[in-house]
Amino acid sequence: MAPCPALYRRVPHKGCVPIYLTQMTLATTAPATDLVTQLAGDGSNSVSMMIGIGIVKDSEAVFFEYIGEKEHKALMLPQTGKPLTRMADVQLTGISVAEDIGEFKASKLNLYFTTELGVTVLLTSGLTTLWSQCVLTGLMGLFDSQLLEHRICLDTWKGKNGMRPCFAAIRVRGQKISDQSMFDQLKESRAAKDGNKVKAIMRDAVNILAAAIGYEEAEVAIVEENETEGDF
């Protein structure tokens, strides 16, 4: 992993059960169903996992737990068997960009969210995917409104057209939060097919958010995944 900005240092995360990481490898020490229950807003057991977004394109599921080097499984609600689409009452506790990941040397957005019970999970997606753009636009809205320390609901769903990319929304007490200025800048940059501008906007947001929450980066490995694009 390429070095991150100087404001980061490598320190362990608090609130995680032990996880053992090598490049493209992750092992957890507790059942995934317990975490799914917590993320949906119920449960009492603490686990940690790495989660990819929409990595199985023909599945209705949006969140996938990485298991080992190449395996993953959809996160489903144990009560209903339906896909988990909302992470309830979580707080942003870490954010960074991992560089040169996988065959295509991709840049990945890493987001650490912590549940009410102190369990931390890592969500990872391509830096410029629409899901990442949606999430960072929402997080910057939290920053603008001085709500970064509040617990949020993170909703994720699949689009209905084309490659059906994933989209996201951040809500606080039922109200959607977004930075309109960042939304407009990203929309204009996509319309102009200016990928470098999109990356610059996203990186600026990551740096602002990391500084605002006082984040210090932990050593993690990021798994390569396929990405799809679209519009939002």
N, C-alpha and C positions, 0 to 999 in steps of 0.2 A: 504494500500500500504506500502510495506517495505521501510525503510529509504534508501535514495540514498547516494552516496559518499559525504564526508564532504564538497566538493567544491560547493555543491548545497544548496540554501536556498529557501524557499517557498515565491514567490512574484508573483503578478499578471502580466499577459502578456500585452504588449502594442499592440494597433491596433486591438483589438477584441471588437465586440459588446458584451453585457452581455450574458453569458451562465450560466445555472444553473445545477450543477452537484451533483448527489448522486451516490452511488455505482451502476454501470451498468445503469445509467440514464443520458441523455443529452437532453436539450431543447435549440433551437436556436431562435433568435428573428427576423429573416428576411428570405425571400424566398430562397430556395436552388438553384433555377434556376439562380438567380443573381450571386451566387458564381461560379456555373459551367461556366457561361459566362466569368467571370474574369479568372478562372483557364485556360480556353482555350485561353486566351489572349485578351479578349474584355470585356467591361462593366465598370460600374462606381459605383455600390452600394457595401457597405461593410457588410459582414456577417461572421459568424464563425461556424464551425461544426467539429464533430469528424468523421473520415473516416476510414473504414476498407478496407482491400485489399482482393479481390477474395473470399468473404465469401459465395457467392451463386455459388456452383460448376458447376451447369448446365446452368449458365448464361454467355453470352459473355461479360458482363460488368465486370470491374475490380475494380472500386471505388464504395463504398457503404456508404451512410450516415447513421449513427446510429440515430434512433428515439425512444426515450424511452428505456425501459429495454430490449425488445426482438425484436423490429421492426427495419427494415432497408430498404432503397430503393436505387436502382442503380442511379448513377449520369450519366445523359444522356445529350448530347448536344442539347439545345433547338432549334437550327436552323435545325438540321437534324434528331433528334431522335436517333442518334447512340451513343454508349457508349463513355464517356469521357475517353481517354487513355493517354492524354498528359496534364500535368500541366505546363503551359508556364510562363516564366519570374517570377519565385518564388525564394526566398532566404531562406536558412536554418537559422532559428533564435532560435532553441531550439532542444535539444536531450537528452533523458534519457532512462532508463530501469525501467519498473514497474514490481514488483515481486509478486509471489503468486496470480496470477489472475485466477479466475474461479475454476471450479471443479478439474481441473488437476494441479492447482498451477503453471500455466505457467508464463514464463518471457516474457514481451512484450516490443518491441522497440517502443518508442514514438518519432515522428519526427514532429517538428513545422516548417511549411513553411509560409512565408508572401508574399503576392502579391505586385505588384507595388503600389496599392492603400492602403496598410497598413492593409489588412485583413489577419488574421492568422488562419490557419486550422491545426488540429492535425491529422496526419496519424499514425495508430497503426497497428502493425502486430507482429506475434510471432518472438522472437529474432532470431531464427535460421532458419526461413523459407527462401526459395530461394530468394523471393522478398527482404527480409531484407538484405540478403548477397549481392545481386546485388547492392542495394542502398548504403550500407555502403562501399562497394568496390569503388563505384563511388565517394562518399563523401570524402573518404580518398585520392582518386586521386585529388580532388579539394584541399585538404589540402597540398598534396605534391607539387602542382603547385601554391600554394598561391592564390587560386581562390575562397576561401570560401565566400568572401564578394560579389562575382559576382552573378547575377541572372542566373538561370539555367532553362532548360527544363527537366522535369522528365517524361520519357516515361514508360508505363507499358503495358504488354500484357500477354496473356495466352499461355502456351505451347500447343503443339499439341499431346503430348503423355501421356499415363497413366492417372493420376488424373488431368492433365492439370494445374500444378501450375503456379503462376504468376511470371514473370520475370520483370526486370527493367533496364533502362539505364539512365545515367545523361549526358546531353550534354550542352556545352557552345558554343554559336554561331555555332551550327550545328556539333561540334566535340565531339565525345564520350570521356568521361573522366573516367579513371579507375586506380586503384593501382594494378599493375601487381603482386607485391610481395604478397599482401593480397589475391588476386585471386588465386595464386598458393598455398598458405598455406591452404586456405579453400578447394580447390580441393583435395589436398593431405589428409586433415583431413577427408573429406567425403569418399574418397576412402578407408581409413583405418577404416571407421565407428567409428571414435573417436569423439563422440558428445560433450564430455567435452572440447576437444581442439577447436572445432568450437565455443562453447560458450565463451571460453576464448579469442579467436581472436576477436569475436564480441564485447565483453565487453571492451577490450582494445581500440578498435576503437571508441566506444562511449565515453570513458573517454578522449581520445585525442581530439576528435571533440568538446566535451562540454567545455573543457578547452580553446580550440582555439577560440571559438566564445564567451567565457565569459558567458556561459549559467547559469541561475539560475532557478531552477525548480519551476513550478507552481503546485498548488494542482489540480489534475485531477482524474477522475474515468475512468477506462479502462473496456471495455465490452469484455466478453469472446467470442471467435469465434473458429470455427473449422479450422484446418490448414492442408495443404497437402504439401508433399515434392517431390523433383525431383532432377534434376541436371542442371547446367548451365556452 
